[in-house]
């Protein structure tokens, strides 16, 4: 046996001579997304027993189990042709907002719910059979508090049902108005730009409020159309059944009051939507001005950095000029030293102990002659000088080659590292592109 979760709650009232409400059935469900609390066989039996118009099943299908928020604005009214000899069928659904009891921080305490009602009217006896699916919270209690005697209109219960659906509309609109009032206080007061307590999160909150208000506007508009059609149908039924004119006029006035209230709610929702549009523009302007201010501040900082860089460049240029002057002086000193280097070498050689000078015998005075003696050990100095020169040149060549090979290896390693890093980044980029494509 297929089951639509849980059970069926049916309220049955016995027929009394003073009442036109013959039998009423109320079907509940756990929440707005769950299935109806009735077995499929039981619901089929009710439909067969009451001979419910198949068109009403289109409304019932909107109460099925859901896993996503969809089909939130479907509202319609089904009615049969009016005749004194034929049974009259009226079926429609209404949507409304009720508190859901969610007190968590940041959670929405309101839920959008729908309810459906079906009436089968017996024109000859002016008695009716009713079926209400997921009624408003206050509607079942109204059935205990209200009696419909022979002096009541056959469609009078619709007024009580519609009033129950409209019970929380004002509270819902006032709560949304309070949320917008907080945002308005942040954006409408006169203060410096950097003291506005708004950001992108505020814009997201405004967009979420606009989405809820658009849904409320659609629901109010749909409910108003259904109530207007129901008013016209009630007038036609009154004329066909030749009911008391005062009774019909009273029902028409009540329907008119309900429609006037719905129009008031519609105007209030439109006003809030207009306010959210203004707040959205104001918030975007504040964010744009902040962005412009940041760009100006960044430009000023970049100018300061540019001036500091220019000052550093001037200092480096001055240091370069001084270095060039010093290098020119050192080149001149080096060239001058090169002219004295051969003489320095010669004088150093003759000042060593390897060379000695002896005056000749029997010569005195200025014209005295001197003999120069070079010792045989002079070859030792020449040998070690050449040896040290060769060793020095060899060490220079070895050091130069080692330095060249080390720089080549390091350069190759850096090139390989850069190549590996580039290939890794390209693979990551291709992976990101593939994920974005998916």
C-alpha positions in Angstrom: 0.0 0.0 0.0 1.5 3.3 -1.1 1.5 5.9 1.7 1.7 9.7 1.6 3.5 10.0 4.9 1.6 9.8 8.2 -2.1 9.7 8.7 -5.2 11.7 7.8 -6.9 14.1 10.3 -10.6 14.3 9.4 -13.0 16.4 11.2 -16.6 15.3 10.7 -19.6 17.2 11.9 -23.0 15.4 12.0 -25.9 17.0 10.1 -28.2 19.2 12.1 -31.4 20.8 11.0 -30.2 24.3 11.8 -26.9 24.1 9.9 -26.0 24.2 6.2 -22.4 22.8 6.8 -23.0 19.1 6.4 -19.6 17.6 6.5 -16.0 19.0 6.6 -12.7 17.3 6.2 -9.3 18.9 7.1 -6.1 17.3 5.8 -2.8 18.4 7.3 0.8 17.8 6.6 3.9 18.2 8.7 5.5 21.2 7.0 5.4 23.0 3.7 7.7 20.6 2.0 6.4 17.3 3.3 3.6 15.0 1.9 0.0 15.1 3.0 -0.8 13.1 6.1 -3.2 10.8 4.4 -3.1 7.4 2.7 -3.5 7.3 -1.1 -6.4 4.9 -0.8 -8.1 7.1 1.8 -7.7 10.2 -0.4 -9.0 8.3 -3.4 -12.0 7.1 -1.3 -12.8 10.8 -0.3 -12.6 12.0 -3.9 -14.9 9.2 -5.0 -17.3 9.7 -2.1 -17.5 13.4 -2.6 -17.4 13.2 -6.3 -14.7 15.9 -6.4 -14.1 17.7 -9.7 -10.9 16.3 -11.3 -9.7 19.8 -12.0 -9.1 20.2 -8.2 -6.4 17.6 -8.4 -4.2 20.1 -10.2 -4.3 22.0 -6.9 -3.7 18.9 -4.8 -0.6 18.0 -6.8 1.0 21.2 -5.4 1.1 19.6 -2.0 3.4 16.7 -2.9 6.7 16.1 -1.3 9.4 18.6 -2.5 13.2 18.7 -2.3 13.6 22.1 -3.8 11.9 25.5 -3.7 9.8 25.6 -6.8 6.2 26.1 -7.9 5.8 28.8 -5.2 3.4 31.1 -7.2 0.8 28.7 -8.7 -2.7 29.8 -7.7 -5.9 29.1 -9.4 -9.7 28.9 -9.0 -11.8 26.1 -10.5 -15.6 26.4 -10.5 -18.5 24.6 -12.2 -21.3 25.9 -14.3 -24.0 27.4 -12.1 -27.4 25.6 -12.3 -30.3 25.1 -9.9 -30.4 21.4 -10.7 -26.6 20.6 -10.9 -24.2 20.3 -8.1 -21.8 23.3 -7.7 -18.1 22.7 -7.3 -15.6 25.4 -6.1 -11.9 24.7 -5.6 -9.0 27.0 -5.2 -5.7 27.5 -3.4 -4.3 30.5 -1.6 -0.7 31.3 -0.5 0.2 33.2 2.6 2.9 33.7 5.2 2.9 32.3 8.7 5.5 32.3 11.6 7.5 29.1 11.5 8.9 29.3 15.1 12.5 29.4 13.9 14.4 31.5 16.5 17.9 30.9 15.3 20.1 33.9 14.6 20.0 34.9 11.0 17.1 32.6 10.2 13.9 33.8 8.5 11.0 33.4 11.1 8.4 33.4 8.3 7.4 30.6 5.9 5.5 30.8 2.7 2.7 28.3 2.8 -0.3 27.3 0.7 -3.7 26.0 1.5 -6.5 24.7 -0.6 -10.3 24.5 -0.1 -13.0 22.5 -2.0 -16.7 23.0 -1.6 -19.5 20.9 -3.2 -22.8 22.8 -2.9 -26.2 21.0 -3.2 -28.5 23.8 -4.6 -31.8 22.1 -3.7 -30.9 21.9 0.0 -28.3 24.7 0.2 -26.0 22.3 2.0 -22.3 21.8 1.4 -19.5 19.4 1.8 -16.1 20.9 2.4 -12.5 19.7 2.2 -9.6 21.9 3.4 -6.0 20.9 2.8 -3.3 22.4 5.1 -5.5 25.2 6.5 -4.0 28.3 8.3 -3.3 27.8 11.9 -6.3 29.9 13.1 -8.8 28.3 10.7 -9.7 25.0 12.6 -10.5 27.0 15.8 -12.9 29.2 13.8 -15.0 26.2 13.0 -15.6 25.6 16.7 -16.4 29.2 17.4 -18.7 29.8 14.4 -22.1 28.4 13.6 -23.7 28.6 10.1 -27.4 28.6 10.5 -30.1 28.6 7.8 -29.7 32.4 7.6 -26.1 32.1 6.4 -24.9 32.3 2.8 -23.8 29.0 1.3 -20.4 30.6 0.6 -20.0 32.4 3.9 -17.3 30.0 5.1 -14.9 31.3 2.4 -14.8 34.6 4.2 -13.6 32.9 7.4 -11.1 30.9 5.5 -9.7 33.9 3.6 -9.5 35.9 6.7 -7.5 33.1 8.4 -5.1 33.2 5.4 -4.7 37.0 5.7 -4.2 37.0 9.5 -0.4 37.5 9.4 0.0 39.6 6.3 0.4 42.9 8.2 2.9 41.4 10.6 5.0 40.0 7.8 5.0 43.3 5.9 5.9 45.2 9.1 8.8 42.8 9.8 10.2 43.4 6.4 9.7 47.1 6.8 11.7 46.9 10.1 14.6 45.2 8.3 14.6 47.9 5.7 14.4 50.6 8.3 17.7 49.4 9.8 19.4 49.5 6.4 17.8 52.9 5.7 19.3 54.3 8.9 22.8 53.2 7.7 22.4 54.8 4.3 20.2 57.9 4.7 22.0 59.7 7.6 24.4 62.5 6.8 27.9 61.4 7.7 31.4 61.2 6.1 31.9 58.6 3.5 34.3 56.5 5.6 31.6 56.3 8.4 28.9 54.5 6.4 28.5 51.1 7.9 27.6 49.3 4.6 29.4 46.8 2.5 28.7 44.2 -0.1 26.9 42.1 2.5 24.4 44.9 2.8 23.7 44.8 -0.9 23.3 41.0 -0.7 20.8 41.5 2.1 18.8 44.1 0.1 18.7 41.7 -2.9 17.4 38.9 -0.6 14.7 41.2 0.7 13.7 42.2 -2.8 13.3 38.6 -3.7 11.0 37.9 -0.8 9.0 41.1 -1.5 8.6 40.1 -5.2 7.3 36.8 -4.0 4.9 38.5 -1.6 3.7 40.9 -4.4 3.0 37.9 -6.7 1.1 36.1 -4.0 -1.0 39.2 -3.1 -1.8 39.8 -6.7 -2.8 36.1 -7.2 -4.9 36.0 -4.1 -6.7 39.2 -5.0 -7.6 37.8 -8.4 -8.9 34.6 -6.9 -11.0 36.5 -4.3 -12.4 38.8 -7.1 -13.4 35.7 -9.2 -14.9 34.2 -6.1 -16.9 37.4 -5.4 -18.3 37.3 -8.9 -19.1 33.6 -8.6 -20.8 34.2 -5.3 -23.0 36.9 -6.8 -24.0 34.5 -9.7 -24.8 31.7 -7.2 -26.9 34.1 -5.1 -28.8 35.2 -8.2 -29.4 31.6 -9.5 -30.5 30.3 -6.1 -32.6 33.4 -5.4 -31.1 34.0 -2.0 -32.0 36.9 0.2 -30.7 40.2 -1.3 -29.6 41.5 2.1 -27.6 38.3 2.7 -26.0 38.5 -0.7 -25.2 42.2 -0.2 -23.6 41.5 3.1 -21.4 38.7 1.6 -20.4 41.1 -1.3 -19.5 43.8 1.2 -17.3 41.4 3.1 -15.6 40.2 -0.1 -15.0 43.9 -1.0 -13.4 44.6 2.4 -11.1 41.6 1.9 -10.1 42.8 -1.6 -9.5 46.3 -0.2 -7.2 44.9 2.4 -5.3 42.9 -0.2 -4.9 46.0 -2.3 -3.5 47.8 0.7 -1.0 45.1 1.3 -0.2 45.2 -2.4 0.5 48.9 -2.2 2.7 48.4 0.9 4.7 45.7 -0.8 5.2 47.9 -3.9 6.3 50.8 -1.7 8.9 48.5 0.1 10.1 47.3 -3.3 10.6 50.9 -4.4 12.5 51.6 -1.2 14.8 48.6 -1.7 15.6 49.8 -5.2 16.6 53.2 -3.8 18.6 51.6 -1.0 20.4 49.3 -3.6 21.3 52.3 -5.7 22.5 54.2 -2.6 24.6 51.2 -1.4 26.2 50.8 -4.8 27.0 54.5 -4.9 28.7 54.3 -1.5 30.7 51.3 -2.6 31.6 53.1 -5.9 32.8 56.2 -4.0 34.8 54.1 -1.6 36.4 52.3 -4.6 37.2 55.7 -6.2 38.6 57.0 -2.9 40.8 53.9 -2.7 42.0 54.4 -6.2 42.9 58.0 -5.5 44.8 57.0 -2.3 46.6 54.3 -4.2 47.5 56.8 -6.9 48.9 59.2 -4.3 50.9 56.4 -2.7 52.2 55.4 -6.1 53.2 59.1 -6.8 55.1 59.1 -3.4 56.8 55.9 -4.4 57.7 57.4 -7.7 59.2 60.5 -6.2 61.2 58.3 -3.7 62.4 56.2 -6.6 63.4 59.3 -8.5 65.3 60.6 -5.5 67.1 57.2 -5.2 67.9 57.3 -8.9 69.4 60.8 -8.5 71.5 59.6 -5.6 72.6 56.5 -7.6 73.5 58.7 -10.6 75.5 61.0 -8.3 77.3 58.0 -6.9 78.0 56.7 -10.4 79.5 60.0 -11.4 81.7 60.0 -8.3 82.7 56.4 -9.1 83.6 57.4 -12.7 85.7 60.3 -11.4 87.5 58.0 -8.9 88.1 55.4 -11.6 89.5 58.1 -13.9 91.8 59.2 -11.2 92.9 55.6 -10.5 93.5 55.1 -14.3 95.8 58.2 -14.3 97.6 57.0 -11.2 98.0 53.6 -12.7 99.4 55.0 -16.0 101.8 57.2 -14.0 102.8 54.2 -11.9 103.5 52.1 -15.0 106.2 54.7 -16.1 108.0 54.3 -12.7 107.6 50.5 -12.6 110.6 49.5 -14.8 112.8 52.0 -13.0 111.5 50.7 -9.7 112.4 47.1 -10.7 115.9 48.1 -11.9 116.6 50.1 -8.7 115.3 47.3 -6.6 117.6 44.9 -8.4 120.7 47.0 -7.9 119.8 47.7 -4.3 119.9 44.0 -3.4 122.9 42.2 -1.9 123.4 40.3 -5.2 125.1 43.4 -6.6 128.0 45.2 -4.9 130.0 48.3 -5.9 133.8 48.7 -4.9 136.0 51.7 -5.6 139.1 51.1 -7.5 142.4 51.4 -5.7 144.5 54.6 -5.9 141.5 56.7 -7.2 140.0 59.4 -5.1 137.8 62.4 -5.5 135.1 63.0 -7.9 136.8 61.2 -10.7 137.2 58.0 -8.7 136.1 54.9 -10.5 133.8 52.2 -9.1 133.7 48.6 -10.0 130.3 46.6 -9.9 130.4 43.0 -8.9 127.3 40.6 -9.5 127.4 37.5 -7.4 127.0 34.1 -9.0 123.9 33.4 -6.8 121.8 35.9 -8.9 120.4 32.9 -10.9 118.6 31.8 -7.7 116.6 35.1 -7.6 115.8 34.9 -11.3 114.7 31.2 -11.1 112.4 31.7 -8.1 111.0 34.9 -9.7 110.1 33.0 -12.9 108.8 30.1 -10.9 106.5 32.3 -8.8 105.3 34.0 -11.9 104.4 30.7 -13.6 102.6 29.4 -10.4 100.7 32.7 -10.1 99.5 32.5 -13.8 98.6 28.9 -13.4 96.5 29.5 -10.3 94.8 32.4 -12.1 93.9 30.2 -15.0 92.6 27.4 -12.8 90.5 29.8 -10.7 89.1 31.4 -13.8 88.0 28.1 -15.3 86.5 26.9 -12.0 84.5 30.1 -11.7 83.2 29.7 -15.3 82.1 26.1 -14.9 80.3 26.8 -11.5 78.4 29.7 -13.1 77.4 27.5 -16.0 76.1 24.7 -13.7 74.1 27.2 -11.6 72.7 28.9 -14.7 71.7 25.5 -16.1 70.1 24.6 -12.7 68.2 27.8 -12.6 67.0 27.3 -16.2 65.8 23.8 -15.4 64.0 25.1 -12.3 62.3 27.8 -14.3 61.3 25.3 -16.9 59.9 22.8 -14.3 58.0 25.6 -12.6 56.6 26.9 -15.9 55.4 23.4 -16.9 53.9 22.9 -13.4 52.0 26.2 -13.6 50.8 25.4 -17.1 49.5 22.0 -15.9 47.7 23.7 -13.0 46.3 26.3 -15.5 45.0 23.5 -17.7 43.5 21.7 -14.8 41.7 24.9 -13.6 40.4 25.4 -17.2 39.1 21.9 -17.2 37.3 22.4 -13.9 35.9 25.7 -15.1 34.6 23.9 -18.2 33.0 21.2 -16.1 
